[in-house]
Amino acid sequence: MKKLLFIWFVLGLTVQTYAQQELKRADTYFERAYYSDAIPLYEQLLPRNKNSKLIKNLADSYYHTFDMKAAARWYGYLISNYGENVDESYHFKLNQSLKAIGEYENAKKVLVDFYTEEGQDDKVSQIENNFTYVENVRAIGNRFEIKNLNLNTSTSEFGAARIDSNLVYSASRKNSSALPKLYRWNNENYLDIYSHPIEKIEQGDSLSSSISSVINSKMHEGTFAISKDRKTIYFTRNSKKKTEGDKISNLKIYRAEYVEDSWRNITPLPFNSDDFSTEHPALSPDGTKLYFSSDREGGFGSFDLYFVTIQKDGFFGNPINLGEDINTDKKEQFPFIDNQGNLYFASNGHPGFGLLDLFISKENNGSFEKPDNLGLPVNSGYDDFSLSMDNDSTTGYFSSNRPAGKGSDDIYSFSETKPLLIEDCKQFIAGVLTDKTTKLPLANAHIELVDADGNSIEKIITTPDASFKFQIECSSQYRIMANKEGYEDNSKILISDTERNVVKDGSLTLYSIREREAKKAEAILAKKEAEEKLALAEIERKKKQEKAAELAQIEKEKQTAIKQKATQEKEERERLKKIETIIAKEDAIVRENERIVIQTEEIHFDYSLWYVRREARERLAKVVAIMKNNPGMVIEIGTHTDIRGNSEYNRDLSQKRADSAKEFMVKNGIAQNRIIAKGYGESQPIVKCETVESCTEEDHEWNRRCELVVVKWE
């Protein structure tokens, strides 16, 4: 026992040590942003370890690799089990994950509950307003026709813009002759910038070519902006240097010049830093301003949008934050300026459908207005970003990692089909007030619209046509109340839904008091006459009904008796016929006097014993087969002894023998209720023996027998 306990102790230590090593490896992957590699390790550890750190890391890994269903599941688990120690950011990520999978009401509830518990009523109000705003955007319907481009693959393509006759875009490295270096965040190749002929866009990415072997390096090269004279390009590249404690290297913007048919003179912009990211360049229409995104200090939180002036001598002004109307405490990235100077960008801080959404901020006298969500289907529950607009300002391209794409980030073309008109939901209540009896309109009547709390909203006096119309809010309850001298008051409750501009029927009728009294008198008289007539008719009806019921019952009982007798006789005949057929067919079943018995070769027992002998088992097996072929058969196993021994002993011995035979048959598949085991002792001998000595051993053995009698046959 001590040795066994020691083995278990060693095994326990081994398993524990292995789990600790796997957890350390998973945490290392996570800290390095190797999320795809970390997920399976965390999943393996879950049955033994569900501490808050592991759940946070697992949920974040799914979030960063855009498995939003799994992310929502584990953020929900984290908040349910460790809510008091979970900060706001995880509630926000659960909100975003739920939006991504279409659970908008639950997503809203997550933040409302959190801010309510924190006592931040202003943020609760903001969440409610944001939800209403998004519903107003959703109500517009699909504003764009979109198409997933044929050049997309199962890996990332994004950040496309039309440059003359080519589509320039970023993508996971293609056609690399060297062994590819994977970006361990998502296990895809590093990014490069490619160019593809617009007129051959339907032919897939095989015609895409690297924009420049100088611009494209072993690092990531992503979003870009090219000057109108096509002599300068600004592009994003990740830094080779990682700051201490950072998971990933920061991004920087570089500039290159087009000289003698090639890109040269690549230089980083002076406002880059190894301490923060500077990314996603965009040029103003006149080329005098460069817009970008950065998480540098001094912003409103996470990534903000900035611009710098581009001076004539090629130098840059200081970065200027676009302000709190544009930037939030979340992410604002991927700016683009159209020909009218309007700003497009991606954000998960402004009210949207989930993760990054695309927004427009219109230019107004040198500044940008409060942004609006661009709507559906450009925006979805997943990341929608990196929009570029063609010169016509109605068509262009955007990127999205929505699940319906070809894989990872895809590029979509779009064409605007509806204006961006965001309105609060409204409906109408309209109708006509009429006389209930004459159906004519009632002029000079009073109609009042009242809200669910009884507050009066609007009152009118009807004109000769008695029509009315009120504007109401969506998802609300109202009451229409009408009154006129000489008439009974009337009202109607109406509940509005979320469908826009629907007209609810509020028509009402008023009942004349004079007409009511006249009708009431007529009704009383008519009721009295009708009651008397009904009473007489009811008496007569009951008499007829009782007589008919009596005769019907007698006849029914008679017919039932006849049918029952005929059925019983028929069933008995069929049963007897069936039994006779079986007896005739089965040689072992015979009639013996008034009994039906199953004849087998003799089943005997050894003297003073009750076990079933081998030859007896073989013979009983035949009986089992017969009973299986005749499931309605019930038999009695009657066992008998010789006279040796006293009668009480012999009766007990014979019962044991009967029970042994029954037990054998039950074990071989016959139900217990089909076998009656009866021990008769010495009471029914075949050979009568006056004394033990008066009979031979053979005579005694004949008396030690087993008889099988059919006692019931259904």
C-alpha positions in Angstrom: 0.0 0.0 0.0 2.8 2.4 0.8 4.4 1.7 -2.5 1.1 2.4 -4.3 0.6 5.6 -2.5 4.1 6.7 -3.4 3.5 6.0 -7.1 0.3 8.0 -7.0 2.1 10.8 -5.3 4.8 10.8 -7.9 2.3 10.7 -10.8 0.4 13.6 -9.2 3.5 15.7 -9.0 4.4 14.8 -12.6 0.9 15.9 -13.9 1.1 19.1 -11.8 4.6 19.9 -13.1 3.5 19.3 -16.7 0.4 21.5 -16.3 2.6 24.3 -14.8 5.0 24.0 -17.8 2.1 24.1 -20.3 0.6 27.2 -18.5 4.0 28.9 -18.6 4.3 28.2 -22.3 0.8 29.4 -23.1 1.4 32.6 -21.1 4.7 33.2 -23.0 2.8 32.8 -26.3 0.2 35.2 -25.1 2.7 37.8 -24.0 4.3 37.7 -27.4 0.9 38.0 -29.1 1.1 34.5 -30.5 -2.6 34.2 -30.0 -3.3 31.3 -32.4 -0.6 29.2 -30.6 -1.8 30.1 -27.1 -5.4 29.1 -27.6 -5.1 25.3 -27.8 -2.7 25.3 -24.8 -5.2 27.3 -22.7 -8.1 25.0 -23.8 -6.2 21.9 -22.7 -5.6 23.5 -19.3 -9.2 24.5 -18.7 -10.5 21.3 -17.1 -7.9 21.7 -14.3 -7.5 25.5 -14.2 -10.1 28.2 -14.6 -8.4 31.0 -12.7 -9.2 34.6 -13.8 -5.9 35.2 -15.5 -6.2 32.1 -17.7 -9.8 33.0 -18.7 -8.8 36.6 -19.5 -5.9 35.4 -21.7 -8.0 32.8 -23.4 -10.9 35.3 -24.1 -8.4 37.9 -25.3 -6.8 35.4 -27.6 -10.1 34.5 -29.2 -11.0 38.3 -29.4 -7.7 39.1 -31.2 -8.1 36.2 -33.6 -11.8 37.2 -34.2 -13.5 34.0 -32.9 -16.1 36.3 -31.4 -18.5 33.5 -30.3 -15.8 31.9 -28.2 -14.7 35.3 -27.0 -18.2 36.2 -25.9 -18.5 32.9 -24.1 -15.3 33.3 -22.0 -15.7 37.0 -21.3 -19.2 36.1 -20.1 -17.7 33.4 -17.9 -15.0 35.8 -16.6 -17.6 38.5 -15.6 -20.0 36.0 -14.1 -17.4 34.3 -11.9 -14.9 37.2 -11.2 -17.0 40.2 -11.8 -15.8 42.2 -8.8 -12.2 42.0 -10.0 -12.9 42.6 -13.7 -12.3 46.1 -15.0 -14.3 48.1 -17.6 -12.3 47.0 -20.6 -13.5 43.4 -20.3 -17.1 44.5 -20.1 -16.5 46.6 -23.3 -14.9 43.6 -25.1 -17.9 41.4 -24.1 -20.1 44.1 -25.5 -18.2 44.1 -28.7 -18.1 40.3 -29.0 -21.9 40.0 -28.5 -22.5 42.7 -31.1 -20.3 40.8 -33.5 -22.5 37.7 -33.2 -25.7 39.7 -33.4 -26.8 39.8 -29.8 -27.4 43.5 -29.6 -29.8 43.6 -26.7 -27.4 41.5 -24.5 -24.5 43.6 -25.6 -26.3 46.8 -24.5 -27.3 45.1 -21.2 -23.6 44.3 -20.4 -22.6 47.9 -20.3 -25.8 49.3 -18.8 -25.6 46.8 -15.9 -21.9 47.6 -15.4 -22.3 51.4 -15.4 -25.5 51.2 -13.3 -23.6 49.2 -10.6 -20.8 51.7 -10.8 -23.2 54.6 -10.3 -22.2 56.2 -13.6 -25.6 57.4 -14.8 -24.2 59.6 -17.5 -22.6 56.6 -19.2 -25.8 54.6 -18.8 -27.6 57.4 -20.6 -24.9 57.5 -23.3 -25.2 53.7 -23.9 -29.0 54.1 -24.3 -28.6 57.0 -26.7 -25.9 55.1 -28.7 -28.2 52.1 -29.0 -31.0 54.3 -30.3 -28.6 56.0 -32.7 -27.5 52.7 -34.1 -31.1 51.6 -34.5 -31.8 54.8 -36.4 -28.9 54.0 -38.7 -30.1 50.4 -39.1 -33.5 51.7 -40.1 -32.1 53.3 -43.2 -31.5 49.7 -44.5 -28.7 48.9 -46.9 -27.1 52.1 -48.2 -24.5 50.4 -50.4 -24.1 47.6 -52.9 -21.0 45.8 -52.0 -18.9 43.0 -53.7 -16.1 40.8 -52.4 -13.3 41.2 -54.9 -11.9 38.2 -56.8 -8.4 38.9 -55.7 -9.2 38.1 -52.1 -7.7 34.8 -50.6 -8.0 32.9 -47.4 -5.3 35.3 -45.9 -5.4 39.0 -45.4 -6.1 41.6 -48.2 -7.0 45.1 -47.1 -6.3 48.8 -47.4 -7.1 49.1 -51.1 -7.2 52.4 -53.1 -7.6 53.1 -56.8 -4.3 54.7 -58.0 -4.8 55.6 -61.7 -5.5 52.3 -63.5 -4.3 50.1 -60.7 -5.7 48.9 -57.4 -3.0 49.2 -54.7 -3.5 47.2 -51.6 -1.9 45.4 -48.7 -1.8 41.6 -48.3 0.0 38.7 -46.7 3.2 38.1 -48.6 2.6 36.2 -51.9 4.8 34.0 -54.0 7.8 34.2 -51.7 10.6 31.9 -52.8 12.2 31.8 -49.4 10.7 29.9 -46.4 8.0 32.3 -45.2 8.3 34.0 -41.8 4.9 33.7 -40.2 3.3 36.5 -38.1 2.5 34.5 -35.0 -0.5 36.7 -34.1 -2.6 34.9 -36.7 0.0 32.5 -38.3 -0.1 34.3 -41.6 2.7 35.7 -43.7 4.0 39.2 -43.1 2.3 42.1 -45.1 3.5 43.7 -48.3 2.0 46.3 -50.6 0.8 45.1 -54.1 -0.6 46.6 -57.3 -3.2 45.0 -59.5 -4.6 46.2 -62.9 -8.2 47.5 -62.3 -9.5 46.1 -65.6 -8.2 42.6 -64.6 -9.6 42.6 -61.1 -11.8 39.6 -61.9 -8.9 37.4 -62.7 -7.8 36.8 -59.1 -4.6 37.8 -57.3 -2.2 35.9 -59.6 -1.8 39.2 -61.6 -0.9 41.2 -58.4 2.7 42.4 -58.2 4.8 43.9 -55.5 4.7 47.7 -55.6 8.5 47.8 -54.9 11.2 45.5 -53.7 12.6 48.5 -51.8 9.3 49.4 -50.1 8.4 45.8 -49.3 10.8 44.3 -46.8 10.9 41.4 -44.4 8.8 43.5 -42.0 5.1 44.4 -42.3 4.2 47.1 -44.9 0.6 48.1 -44.8 -1.6 51.1 -45.4 -0.3 53.9 -47.7 -1.0 57.3 -49.3 0.3 58.5 -52.7 0.5 62.1 -53.7 -1.5 63.3 -56.7 1.7 63.8 -58.8 2.6 60.1 -57.9 6.1 61.2 -56.9 5.7 60.6 -53.1 4.3 57.6 -51.2 3.7 57.4 -47.5 3.4 53.9 -46.0 3.2 52.0 -42.7 5.9 49.6 -41.6 6.5 48.0 -38.3 9.5 48.9 -36.3 12.3 46.3 -35.8 12.6 47.4 -32.2 10.2 46.4 -29.4 10.0 48.4 -26.2 10.4 46.5 -23.0 7.2 44.9 -21.9 5.4 45.4 -25.3 3.9 42.4 -27.0 4.4 43.7 -30.5 6.7 46.2 -32.2 5.2 49.7 -32.8 4.4 51.0 -36.3 5.9 53.9 -38.1 5.2 55.9 -41.2 7.8 56.1 -43.9 8.2 58.2 -47.0 9.6 57.2 -50.4 10.2 59.2 -53.6 9.6 58.1 -57.2 12.9 58.8 -59.0 13.8 57.4 -62.5 11.0 54.9 -62.6 11.5 53.4 -59.1 10.8 54.2 -55.5 13.9 55.4 -53.6 15.0 57.5 -50.7 13.0 55.7 -48.0 13.0 57.6 -44.8 11.0 57.4 -41.5 8.9 60.5 -40.7 10.3 62.6 -37.9 7.3 62.3 -35.6 7.6 58.5 -35.4 8.9 57.0 -32.2 9.9 53.6 -30.8 7.7 54.3 -27.8 4.4 54.4 -29.7 2.8 53.7 -33.0 2.3 56.1 -35.9 0.3 54.5 -38.7 -2.2 54.7 -41.6 -1.2 57.8 -43.5 -3.8 59.8 -45.6 -3.3 62.9 -47.6 -5.6 65.9 -47.9 -6.9 66.7 -51.4 -4.4 69.5 -51.8 -1.5 67.4 -50.4 -0.7 69.9 -47.7 -1.8 67.8 -44.7 -0.9 64.3 -43.7 -3.5 62.5 -41.5 -2.6 59.4 -39.4 -3.5 57.4 -36.4 -1.3 57.1 -33.3 -1.4 56.0 -29.6 1.1 58.6 -28.5 0.7 60.3 -25.1 -1.6 63.2 -24.8 -4.5 61.7 -26.8 -8.0 60.7 -25.6 -7.2 57.0 -25.2 -5.9 54.1 -27.3 -5.5 55.3 -30.9 -6.4 58.9 -32.0 -6.4 60.6 -35.3 -3.9 63.4 -35.9 -2.6 65.5 -38.8 0.6 67.4 -39.6 1.1 70.1 -42.2 3.5 69.2 -45.1 5.6 72.3 -45.7 6.9 73.3 -49.1 10.4 72.4 -48.2 9.3 68.8 -47.3 9.4 69.3 -43.6 6.5 68.6 -41.3 4.6 70.6 -38.6 3.9 69.3 -35.2 1.2 66.5 -34.9 -2.2 68.0 -34.0 -5.0 65.9 -32.4 -8.3 66.1 -34.3 -10.1 66.7 -31.0 -12.8 65.1 -28.9 -15.5 65.2 -31.6 -13.5 62.7 -33.6 -11.4 60.9 -31.0 -12.7 58.8 -28.1 -11.1 56.7 -25.4 -11.2 53.7 -27.7 -9.6 53.3 -31.2 -9.8 55.7 -34.1 -7.8 54.5 -37.1 -7.5 54.3 -40.9 -8.2 57.9 -41.9 -9.1 58.9 -45.5 -9.9 62.3 -46.9 -12.1 62.5 -50.0 -12.1 65.1 -52.8 -14.5 67.3 -50.8 -12.3 67.2 -47.7 -14.6 64.9 -45.7 -12.9 62.6 -43.3 -13.6 58.8 -43.2 -12.2 56.6 -40.5 -12.7 53.4 -38.5 -13.6 53.4 -34.8 -14.8 51.2 -32.1 -15.5 54.1 -29.7 -18.3 55.8 -31.6 -21.8 54.1 -31.7 -21.5 51.1 -34.1 -22.6 47.6 -34.9 -19.6 45.9 -33.3 -15.8 46.1 -33.3 -14.4 48.7 -35.9 -17.1 50.5 -37.9 -16.6 53.1 -40.6 -17.6 56.7 -40.0 -17.8 59.9 -41.9 -17.1 63.4 -40.6 -18.0 66.1 -43.0 -15.6 69.1 -43.5 -17.2 72.4 -42.5 -15.1 75.6 -42.8 -11.8 74.0 -42.0 -13.0 71.7 -39.3 -14.7 68.3 -39.0 -18.3 67.9 -37.8 -19.4 65.2 -35.4 -19.0 61.9 -37.2 -21.8 59.6 -38.3 -21.9 55.8 -38.8 -21.8 55.0 -42.5 -24.5 52.3 -42.1 -25.1 48.9 -43.6 -23.8 46.8 -45.2 -20.4 48.5 -45.2 -20.5 48.1 -41.5 -21.1 44.8 -39.7 -20.5 43.2 -36.3 -16.8 42.6 -37.2 -13.9 44.9 -38.1 -14.8 47.2 -41.0 -12.0 49.6 -41.9 -9.6 51.2 -44.4 -12.1 52.9 -46.7 -11.0 54.7 -49.8 -13.3 56.8 -52.0 -13.0 57.1 -55.8 -13.1 60.6 -57.4 -16.9 60.4 -57.8 -17.3 60.2 -54.0 -20.0 57.5 -54.3 -17.9 54.4 -55.0 -14.7 53.0 -53.6 -13.3 50.2 -51.5 -13.2 49.1 -47.9 -11.9 46.2 -45.9 -13.6 43.8 -43.5 -12.9 40.5 -41.7 -16.6 39.6 -41.5 -17.2 35.8 -41.5 -19.0 35.8 -44.9 -15.7 36.7 -46.6 -13.1 34.4 -48.1 -10.9 34.5 -45.0 -9.2 36.9 -42.6 -9.4 40.5 -44.0 -11.0 40.9 -47.4 -11.4 43.9 -49.8 -14.9 44.9 -50.9 -15.9 47.4 -53.5 -18.9 49.5 -52.7 -21.4 51.8 -54.4 -23.6 54.2 -52.5 -27.3 53.8 -53.3 -29.0 55.7 -50.5 -28.2 59.0 -48.7 -27.1 58.9 -45.1 -30.3 60.3 -43.5 -30.4 59.4 -39.8 -33.7 60.2 -38.1 -35.3 59.3 -34.8 -38.0 56.7 -35.3 -41.4 58.1 -35.7 -44.9 56.8 -36.4 -48.4 58.3 -36.8 -51.8 57.7 -35.4 -54.6 58.7 -37.8 -58.3 58.0 -38.1 -61.8 59.3 -38.3 -64.3 59.9 -35.4 -67.8 58.6 -36.3 -71.3 58.1 -34.8 -71.5 54.4 -33.9 -75.0 54.1 -35.2 -75.1 56.3 -38.3 -71.5 55.9 -39.3 -71.4 59.6 -40.0 -68.4 61.8 -39.1 -68.7 63.8 -35.8 -67.5 67.4 -36.1 -66.7 69.6 -33.1 -65.7 66.7 -31.0 -62.7 66.7 -28.7 -59.8 64.2 -29.3 -56.8 64.0 -27.0 -53.5 62.1 -27.4 -52.1 60.9 -24.0 -48.9 59.1 -23.2 -48.5 55.9 -21.1 -48.1 58.1 -17.9 -51.3 60.0 -18.6 -49.7 63.2 -19.7 -51.6 65.1 -22.4 -49.5 65.5 -25.6 -51.9 67.1 -28.1 -55.6 68.1 -28.3 -57.7 68.8 -31.3 -61.4 69.7 -32.2 -62.6 67.8 -35.2 -63.5 69.5 -38.5 -66.6 68.4 -40.5 -64.7 65.4 -42.0 -63.8 64.4 -38.4 -60.3 63.2 -39.5 -57.3 63.5 -37.2 -53.5 62.6 -37.3 -50.9 62.7 -34.5 -47.1 62.0 -34.8 -45.8 59.6 -32.1 -42.5 58.1 -31.0 -41.6 54.5 -31.8 -41.7 51.7 -29.1 -44.2 53.6 -27.0 -47.7 53.3 -25.7 -50.4 55.9 -26.2 -54.1 56.4 -25.6 -56.5 58.2 -27.9 -59.5 59.7 -26.0 -62.6 61.2 -27.7 -65.7 63.0 -26.3 -68.6 65.0 -27.5 -71.7 66.4 -25.7 -74.6 64.0 -26.0 -72.3 61.0 -26.5 -70.5 58.5 -24.4 -66.8 58.9 -24.1 -64.5 56.4 -25.9 -60.8 55.7 -26.0 -58.3 53.3 -27.6 -54.8 52.2 -26.5 -52.1 51.9 -29.3 -48.6 50.6 -29.0 -46.0 51.7 -31.6 -43.2 49.4 -32.7 -39.8 50.0 -34.4 -41.0 50.2 -38.0 -40.5 53.6 -39.5 -43.3 56.0 -40.6 -46.1 53.5 -40.0 -49.6 54.9 -39.6 -51.6 53.2 -36.8 -55.3 53.2 -37.1 -56.8 55.3 -34.3 -60.4 55.6 -35.6 -63.0 55.8 -32.9 -66.8 55.7 -32.7 -69.0 57.5 -30.2 -72.4 56.2 -29.0 -75.3 58.6 -28.7 -76.7 58.7 -25.2 -80.3 59.1 -26.6 -79.7 56.2 -28.9 -78.3 54.2 -26.0 -81.4 54.7 -23.9 -83.8 53.8 -26.7 -81.8 50.7 -27.5 -81.7 49.8 -23.9 -85.5 49.9 -23.5 -85.9 47.9 -26.7 -83.4 45.4 -25.5 -85.1 44.9 -22.1 -88.5 44.2 -23.8 -86.9 41.9 -26.4 -85.0 40.1 -23.7 -88.1 39.4 -21.6 -90.0 38.0 -24.6 -87.1 36.0 -25.7 -86.6 34.6 -22.2 -90.2 33.4 -22.0 -90.0 31.8 -25.4 -86.8 30.2 -24.6 -88.1 28.8 -21.3 -91.1 27.1 -23.0 -88.8 25.8 -25.7 -86.3 24.5 -23.2 -89.0 22.5 -21.3 -90.2 20.8 -24.5 -86.6 20.2 -25.6 -85.7 18.6 -22.4 -88.7 16.2 -22.5 -87.8 15.1 -26.0 -84.1 14.9 -25.2 -84.8 12.7 -22.1 -87.1 10.3 -24.0 -84.7 10.0 -26.9 -81.8 9.5 -24.5 -83.6 6.7 -22.7 -84.5 4.9 -25.9 -81.0 5.4 -27.3 -79.4 4.0 -24.1 -81.6 0.9 -24.2 -80.8 0.2 -27.8 -77.1 1.0 -27.2 -76.9 -1.5 -24.3 -78.7 -4.1 -26.3 -76.4 -3.7 -29.3 -73.3 -3.6 -27.0 -74.4 -6.9 -25.3 -74.9 -8.5 -28.7 -71.6 -7.3 -30.0 -69.7 -8.3 -26.8 -71.2 -11.8 -26.9 -70.4 -12.3 -30.6 -66.9 -11.0 -30.1 -66.3 -13.2 -27.1 -67.6 -16.3 -28.9 -65.5 -15.5 -32.0 -62.4 -14.9 -29.9 -62.9 -18.1 -28.0 -63.4 -20.1 -31.2 -60.3 -18.6 -32.7 -58.4 -19.2 -29.6 -59.5 -22.9 -29.4 -58.8 -23.3 -33.1 -55.4 -21.8 -32.7 -54.6 -24.2 -29.8 -55.8 -27.2 -31.7 -53.7 -26.2 -34.7 -50.6 -25.9 -32.5 -51.3 -29.2 -30.8 -51.7 -30.9 -34.2 -48.5 -29.3 -35.4 -46.4 -29.8 -32.3 -45.8 -33.5 -31.6 -44.7 -32.8 -28.0 -48.0 -31.2 -27.1 -50.7 -33.7 -26.5 -54.1 -34.0 -24.8 -54.0 -36.4 -21.9 -57.5 -37.0 -20.5 -58.7 -33.4 -19.8 -55.2 -32.0 -19.6 -52.8 -30.6 -22.3 -49.3 -31.7 -21.5 -45.9 -31.2 -23.0 -44.4 -34.6 -23.5 -40.7 -35.0 -23.3 -38.4 -37.8 -22.5 -38.6 -38.5 -18.8 -37.2 -35.8 -16.5 -35.9 -37.5 -13.4 -34.0 -36.4 -10.4 -31.4 -38.2 -8.3 -32.4 -39.5 -5.0 -32.9 -36.8 -2.4 -31.5 -34.2 -4.8 -33.1 -31.4 -6.8 -30.5 -30.2 -9.3 -31.5 -30.5 -12.9 -29.5 -33.3 -14.5 -27.8 -32.9 -17.8 -30.3 -35.0 -19.8 -33.1 -33.2 -18.0 -31.6 -29.8 -19.1 -31.6 -31.0 -22.7 -35.2 -32.0 -22.4 -36.2 -28.8 -20.7 -34.5 -26.9 -23.4 -37.0 -28.4 -25.9 -39.8 -27.1 -23.6 -38.2 -23.7 -23.6 -38.2 -23.7 -27.4 -41.9 -24.7 -27.5 -42.9 -21.9 -25.1 -40.9 -19.3 -27.1 -42.9 -20.4 -30.2 -46.1 -20.0 -28.2 -45.9 -16.8 -26.1 -49.5 -17.2 -24.8 -48.7 -20.5 -23.1 -48.5 -20.8 -19.3 -47.4 -24.1 -17.8 -47.2 -25.8 -14.5 -44.0 -27.7 -13.7 -45.3 -30.5 -11.4 -42.5 -32.5 -9.6 -43.1 -35.7 -7.7 -41.0 -37.9 -5.3 -41.0 -41.5 -4.4 -42.2 -42.5 -0.9 -38.8 -42.7 0.7 -38.6 -40.2 3.4 -41.5 -38.6 5.3 -44.2 -36.7 3.4 -43.3 -33.2 4.6 -39.7 -33.8 3.5 -40.8 -35.1 0.1 -43.2 -32.2 -0.4 -40.4 -29.7 0.3 -37.9 -31.7 -1.9 -40.4 -31.8 -4.8 -41.0 -28.0 -4.5 -37.2 -27.5 -4.8 -37.1 -29.7 -7.9 -40.0 -27.7 -9.5 -38.2 -24.4 -8.6 -35.0 -25.7 -10.1 -36.7 -26.6 -13.4 -38.4 -23.2 -13.4 -35.1 -21.4 -12.7 -33.5 -23.2 -15.6 -36.3 -22.2 -18.0 -36.3 -18.5 -16.8 -32.6 -18.3 -17.3 -33.2 -19.5 -20.8 -35.6 -16.7 -21.7 -39.0 -17.7 -20.4 -40.8 -15.0 -18.2 -41.4 -16.1 -14.6 -45.1 -15.4 -14.8 -45.5 -18.0 -17.5 -44.3 -20.9 -15.2 -45.9 -22.2 -12.1 -43.7 -24.4 -10.0 -45.6 -27.0 -7.9 -44.1 -29.7 -5.8 -46.5 -32.6 -5.1 -44.2 -34.7 -3.0 -45.3 -38.4 -2.9 -49.0 -37.6 -3.2 -49.3 -38.6 -6.9 -47.1 -41.6 -7.7 -47.2 -43.4 -11.1 -46.2 -46.7 -9.4 -47.9 -47.2 -6.1 -45.6 -48.6 -3.5 -47.1 -49.9 -0.2 -43.6 -49.9 1.3 -40.2 -48.8 0.2 -39.2 -52.5 -0.3 -42.3 -53.3 -2.3 -41.0 -51.3 -5.3 -37.8 -51.6 -7.3 -35.3 -48.8 -7.8 -36.7 -48.3 -11.3 -40.2 -47.9 -9.8 -39.0 -45.3 -7.4 -37.2 -43.4 -10.2 -40.4 -43.4 -12.3 -42.1 -41.7 -9.3 -39.3 -39.1 -9.1 -40.5 -37.3 -12.2 -41.4 -33.9 -13.6 -44.7 -33.2 -15.5 -45.3 -30.2 -17.7 -49.0 -29.3 -17.9 -50.4 -26.4 -19.9 -52.7 -24.5 -17.4 -53.4 -21.4 -19.5 -53.2 -20.6 -23.2 -54.2 -17.1 -24.4 
